[in-house]
Amino acid sequence: MRSWQYSRTAGGLEKNLTLNPSAPLPTPKLDQHLVQVIAAALNPVDYKPAEVPGLIRFAVSKPATPGIDFAGTIVRPANDSPLKAGQLVFGASGATPVAGGALREFSVSGLKSTVAIPEGVDPIDAATVGVAGLTAYQSIVPHVKHGDKIFINGGSGGTGVFGIQIAKAVGCHVTTTCSTPNVDFCKEMGADEVVDYKKEKVLDVLISKAEERRYDHVVDNVGSDEELALRCHEFMRSDGTMVIVGGEPSLKAITQMMKRKLLPGFLGGPKGNVVGFWPDQKPEDLQQIAEWMKEGKVKAVVDTKFQFEEAPKAFEKLKTGRARGKIVVDVASGTYQRGSQSKR
């Protein structure tokens, strides 16, 4: 099978990717499916941890294949799985977030991280959900109720686009941020109010409106403005929670995280409830997102679709930070379509 692989990341993961035309098929464990990949979607987690100096040497078996988000078909189902061979599925590939293995023609996926694609949902769209959709769902839905007011920092990226729509699906009033070219786009996604960070300082806007509105819940998909976390008590309700999703895997980020976790407010820590985030593989959450997609309440937004042979260019695009929605690598949608048509 063909597989994109890397053994080093010096100078950038995308500069070290090579296409192996004869890689061996992966061997699934008993609780893993063997899947044929139709499409994979990229996320910052696909390259940021791998590019941390020294991490790949110890945390990843080489050669490694990146990619977590996928859609595909079951080749051989895991033991005790209700899924059948030939069934269309989506979710998260592999067992490690550093090198999930979706950027190859066949991969493995776990029982808890793989669910069926509902009738009427395009596999290309389903491929975008595994990380960004699940992150948006779990950083919002467990914390809110119908009628709550939520602030989402970063509304036009992969997670933000899902976040706006999911928050509206559960009945929240949504305020989000983006740059000037994406204001109308975020409103089209369902945002009730949009703060243009190119024109206004986000924190100043939130605090200036705190008299009329304090947020029940806050999600930070950007993670670059520590002042938002330290002063969240000035625009968030006292019983609210701020979830930090975005951020860089750096010493500075780790220091800030420890400060938020350990320092009380009077010593410089946040005075509101601020928590970090890591997604939990729950098939019922993926299934709910899929149902909303089938119903039209949540839509995948694909900024750019690259062919399988263009995977390094897909990472280059991802690294610009200017994608509106998701970046998808088409692994075999043409083959899948031909196969489907031949059976009719």
Disulfide bonds with the S-S distance in Angstrom:
none
